[in-house]
Amino acid sequence: VPSRDTHMGTGVFVTVTVPADKVDEFLKVMEADVKGSRAEKGCQRFDLLDLGDNKFSFYEVYEDADAMAHHKTLPHYKGWADFKAANMDTVGASQTVVKFATTGPFP
C-alpha cells in the first residue's frame, strides 16, 4: 500500500455560479481553457463539471506548483480570467477554490 505521503500532483477544485444569460459565453471561454490546458505539458487533468442550476466546477491537476503557475500565464487561461473579471459581481463573487495534493498511485 502506498504511503499517504506519495505526492502525485497538485490541484484545485474551483466552483462558480454563472448567470443564465452568460452560460453560453462561459462555455465558449471554458472550451478554449479546457482544450488549451489539456495540451499543457504539466497539466495532468482538467475537467469542467456541470453541477446543475448554472453551477460549474473545474477539476485541475498539474505536475507541480510551477506547472500550475505556468498555466496562469497562458492565453487560454486569460480568456477565463477576463470573463471572471467582467462578471466579478456574479461569477467572481460566487467562486470558491479548494487546493489539494493528489496521492497514489493505486493499483
C-alpha positions as a Markdown table, in Angstrom:
| # | Residue | x | y | z |
|---|---|---|---|---|
| 1 | Val | 0.0 | 0.0 | 0.0 |
| 2 | Pro | 1.5 | 3.4 | -1.0 |
| 3 | Ser | 2.1 | 5.8 | 1.8 |
| 4 | Arg | -0.2 | 8.8 | 2.2 |
| 5 | Asp | 2.9 | 10.9 | 1.6 |
| 6 | Thr | 3.3 | 9.8 | -2.0 |
| 7 | His | 2.6 | 13.1 | -3.9 |
| 8 | Met | 1.5 | 12.7 | -7.5 |
| 9 | Gly | 0.4 | 16.3 | -8.3 |
| 10 | Thr | -1.1 | 19.5 | -7.1 |
| 11 | Gly | -4.6 | 20.7 | -8.0 |
| 12 | Val | -7.5 | 23.0 | -7.5 |
| 13 | Phe | -11.2 | 22.4 | -7.4 |
| 14 | Val | -12.9 | 25.7 | -8.4 |
| 15 | Thr | -16.7 | 26.2 | -8.3 |
| 16 | Val | -18.6 | 29.1 | -9.8 |
| 17 | Thr | -22.2 | 30.1 | -10.4 |
| 18 | Val | -22.8 | 31.7 | -13.8 |
| 19 | Pro | -25.8 | 33.9 | -14.6 |
| 20 | Ala | -28.2 | 32.2 | -17.1 |
| 21 | Asp | -27.6 | 34.9 | -19.7 |
| 22 | Lys | -23.8 | 34.3 | -19.5 |
| 23 | Val | -23.7 | 30.5 | -19.7 |
| 24 | Asp | -23.2 | 30.3 | -23.5 |
| 25 | Glu | -20.3 | 32.8 | -23.3 |
| 26 | Phe | -18.8 | 31.0 | -20.3 |
| 27 | Leu | -18.9 | 27.6 | -22.0 |
| 28 | Lys | -17.2 | 29.0 | -25.1 |
| 29 | Val | -14.4 | 30.5 | -22.9 |
| 30 | Met | -14.1 | 27.3 | -20.9 |
| 31 | Glu | -13.9 | 25.2 | -24.1 |
| 32 | Ala | -10.8 | 27.1 | -25.0 |
| 33 | Asp | -9.4 | 26.9 | -21.5 |
| 34 | Val | -10.1 | 23.1 | -21.1 |
| 35 | Lys | -8.6 | 22.3 | -24.5 |
| 36 | Gly | -5.6 | 24.6 | -24.0 |
| 37 | Ser | -5.0 | 23.3 | -20.5 |
| 38 | Arg | -5.1 | 19.7 | -21.5 |
| 39 | Ala | -2.4 | 20.4 | -24.1 |
| 40 | Glu | 0.0 | 21.8 | -21.5 |
| 41 | Lys | 3.0 | 19.6 | -20.7 |
| 42 | Gly | 2.5 | 20.0 | -16.9 |
| 43 | Cys | -1.3 | 19.5 | -16.9 |
| 44 | Gln | -2.3 | 16.0 | -15.8 |
| 45 | Arg | -6.1 | 16.6 | -15.8 |
| 46 | Phe | -8.6 | 19.4 | -16.5 |
| 47 | Asp | -12.3 | 18.7 | -16.3 |
| 48 | Leu | -15.3 | 21.1 | -16.4 |
| 49 | Leu | -18.2 | 19.7 | -14.4 |
| 50 | Asp | -21.8 | 20.9 | -14.8 |
| 51 | Leu | -23.4 | 20.7 | -11.3 |
| 52 | Gly | -26.8 | 22.0 | -12.5 |
| 53 | Asp | -28.5 | 25.3 | -11.8 |
| 54 | Asn | -25.8 | 27.2 | -13.7 |
| 55 | Lys | -23.2 | 26.0 | -11.2 |
| 56 | Phe | -19.9 | 24.6 | -12.6 |
| 57 | Ser | -16.7 | 23.2 | -11.2 |
| 58 | Phe | -13.2 | 22.9 | -12.7 |
| 59 | Tyr | -11.1 | 19.9 | -11.5 |
| 60 | Glu | -7.5 | 20.7 | -12.4 |
| 61 | Val | -4.3 | 18.7 | -11.6 |
| 62 | Tyr | -0.8 | 19.7 | -12.5 |
| 63 | Glu | 2.6 | 18.0 | -12.1 |
| 64 | Asp | 3.6 | 20.6 | -9.5 |
| 65 | Ala | 3.2 | 24.3 | -8.4 |
| 66 | Asp | 5.4 | 25.5 | -11.2 |
| 67 | Ala | 3.2 | 23.9 | -13.8 |
| 68 | Met | 0.1 | 25.4 | -12.2 |
| 69 | Ala | 1.8 | 28.8 | -12.1 |
| 70 | His | 2.8 | 28.5 | -15.8 |
| 71 | His | -0.9 | 27.7 | -16.6 |
| 72 | Lys | -1.9 | 31.1 | -15.4 |
| 73 | Thr | 0.4 | 32.8 | -17.9 |
| 74 | Leu | -1.2 | 31.3 | -21.0 |
| 75 | Pro | -3.8 | 32.8 | -23.4 |
| 76 | His | -6.4 | 30.2 | -22.8 |
| 77 | Tyr | -6.3 | 31.0 | -19.0 |
| 78 | Lys | -6.5 | 34.7 | -19.8 |
| 79 | Gly | -9.8 | 34.1 | -21.5 |
| 80 | Trp | -11.2 | 32.7 | -18.3 |
| 81 | Ala | -9.6 | 35.4 | -16.1 |
| 82 | Asp | -11.1 | 38.1 | -18.4 |
| 83 | Phe | -14.5 | 36.5 | -18.3 |
| 84 | Lys | -14.4 | 36.3 | -14.5 |
| 85 | Ala | -13.2 | 39.9 | -14.2 |
| 86 | Ala | -16.0 | 41.2 | -16.5 |
| 87 | Asn | -18.5 | 39.3 | -14.3 |
| 88 | Met | -16.9 | 39.9 | -10.9 |
| 89 | Asp | -20.2 | 40.8 | -9.1 |
| 90 | Thr | -21.7 | 37.4 | -10.1 |
| 91 | Val | -19.2 | 34.8 | -11.2 |
| 92 | Gly | -16.2 | 36.2 | -9.3 |
| 93 | Ala | -18.2 | 36.7 | -6.2 |
| 94 | Ser | -19.5 | 33.1 | -6.2 |
| 95 | Gln | -16.1 | 31.5 | -6.8 |
| 96 | Thr | -14.8 | 29.0 | -4.2 |
| 97 | Val | -11.3 | 27.4 | -4.5 |
| 98 | Val | -10.1 | 24.2 | -2.8 |
| 99 | Lys | -6.4 | 23.4 | -3.2 |
| 100 | Phe | -5.2 | 19.8 | -2.9 |
| 101 | Ala | -2.4 | 17.4 | -3.5 |
| 102 | Thr | -3.1 | 14.0 | -5.2 |
| 103 | Thr | -1.9 | 10.8 | -3.7 |
| 104 | Gly | -1.2 | 7.4 | -5.3 |
| 105 | Pro | -0.6 | 5.6 | -7.5 |
| 106 | Phe | -3.0 | 3.0 | -6.6 |
| 107 | Pro | -3.1 | -0.4 | -8.3 |
